[in-house]
Amino acid sequence: MNFKNKRITIMGIGMLGGGVGTAQFFSERGTRVLVTDLKSKDELKSSLDRLADYPIEYVLGEHRDQDFIETDMVIRNPAVPEDSKYLQIARDHHVPVEMAESLFLKLSPTKQIIGVTGTRGKSTTTAMIHHILKLAGKDVYLAGNQKNTSTLLLLNMVTKDSIVVLELSSWQTESFGWHTMSPHIAVITNIYPDHLNRYTSMEQYINAKSNIFRFQKKSDYLVLNKDVEQLTFLAKKAASKVLWFSRWEYPRYNMKLYGNHNQENAAAARSVCSLYAIDEQLIRKVIETFSPLSGRLEKVGTISGVDIINDTASTTPVAGIRALESFPRKKIIMILGGNNKKLPLEDLRYEINLRAKAVVLIPGTGTEEIRPLLEKSKHIPSISSTNTLLEAIHQALDVSQPGDVILFSPSFTSFGQFKNEFERGEVFNDAANKAITAHREKTDTRRD
């Protein structure tokens, strides 16, 4: 496909790197690129700085009808809703709409593409698969729903013999449905309620996820979690070969990662890598030395015997529940809060009552929904609120004792206080490090 002198409208440049890479990809091919984003120049500064040397036209703070009509193609950012009126304007004028991942599947010289989706665990599973294949000597690349990566820029590197591992959100798998395409190997880690602020029902959410395997052929593979009942129903719709994984059916790995759910992620990675005949000992070595990804039950440090854990990637009640379950023999002070996605909170409330000795709440619409549920509990001796993460850590420390865990697992989205969960995690780590430094200096002063 020749993009030279074509006109491309990129709808949403974003701040995580994917949109920047897409703009670079087209600019380097002589395309006339227009970027349109509802955010302001100041909000997008980090992304715009990375594109300063490229001849790109910008329309910021608004979208214009003409930019979706007078163009040869629209590239949609995953954050743009499927029912956007501007996407409909493009379709009404017979302008093709793509996403980076669907366009990559069309253009990729390799068909050895592994797509990983699911409500929880897709980032860790994707990273494990990539790491195992890389250490096995494969020419393998990682992209998709990953910070600071660009799927389209991989086209500069991959060959017909390469393997590409893509982490895919439900929004990204929507684009496969437009073009009736699915990757050669599809992995679904699990399905739980999520994004019900964007989808009208669980059925619609599951339908979007199902595009990852819906168009597979008999020569393709679908890798599913045997322990999730919903996936047994999806398997009946698959034309491809179905492989099941379960954290109960493989030897348990002695991992550095917290939580039984990571045994599940490891089992998924093992199943995929078995298709490439990777040595079992190598798989075990990689999994057992695998470090937590940033903001996913990541240990930041310890103060007076109290471990501080950053789980900013926890944006749903289910994620908060899994985080609580990851420390079964610890007393937990949980920092949570943020904006809700119209998801049920009762199970999270139950697990907090069961496992937390104290709760510190940070602001958000979801916080205001769960606060009255928690305040009715007789099992949580301390519930407090704060506006900053540094204050939250200090409040948690005030009620902690050696051996406890301060668990930052927000269980809600970051929007409102932060640009995204990554910024939220960075702010938490900075606050935790300040608290650790202050404690260390205080201890040193006492020694003097």
SULNORZI-V713822 format. One line per field, one symbol per residue. ss: DSSP state (~ for helix, > for strand, _ for the rest). psi: psi as a letter, one per 40 degrees, with the letter a starting at -180 (. if undefined). burial: + if it has 24 or more other ideal C-beta (glycine too) atoms within 12 Angstrom, else -. Layout:
ss->???
psi->???
burial->???
This chain:
ss->______>>>>>______~~~~~~~~~~____>>>>>>_______~~~~~~______>>>>____~~~~____>>>>________~~~~~~~~___>>>_~~~~~~~~_____>>>>>____~~~~~~~~~~~~~~____>>>>>_______~~~~~______>>>>>__~~~~~~~~~~_____>>>>_____________~~~~~~~~~~~~~______>>>>>___~~~~~~~_____>>>>>_______________~~~~~~~~~~~~~~_____~~~~~~~~~~________>>>>>>__>>>>>______~~~~~~~~~______>>>>>__>______~~~~~~~~~~>>>>>>___~~~~~~~~~~~______>>>>___~~~~~~~~~~______>>>>____>_>__>__~~~~~~~~~~~~~~~~~~~~~~~~~~~_
psi->hheheihhhhghdaeedddddddddddeefihhhhhieiidddedddddeedeighihhieiihddeedgieihhhidehidehddddddddefhhhiidddddddeheieghhhhaidiedddddddddddddeeeigiihabfhhfihddedeediaeeihhhhhhidddedddddefiiidhhhhdihihifeedieiddddddddeededeiideiihhihdehdddddddeeheihhhiiheeeihhigieiihdddddddddddddddeefhhddddddddeehiiihegfhhdahhfehihhhfdeheiddddddddeegdeihhhhhiiaiiffiiedddddddddeheihhhiiidddddddddddeieehdhhiiieiddddddddddeiiheihhhggdeiiehddididdddddddddddddddddddddddddd.
burial->--+---+++++++++++++++++++++-+-+++++++++----+-+++-++--+-+-+++--+---++--++++++++++++-+-++-++----++++++++++++++-++++++++++++++++++++++++--+-+-++++++++-+++++++--+---+++++++++++++++++--++++++++++++++++-++-----++-+++++++++---+++++++++-++--++-++-+-++++++--+--+-+-++++++++++++++++++++-+---+++-+++-+-++++++++++-+--++++++++++++++++++++++--++++++++++++++++-+++++++-++++++++++-++-+++-++--+--+-+++++-++++++++++-++---+++++++++++-++++++++++++++-++-+++--+---------
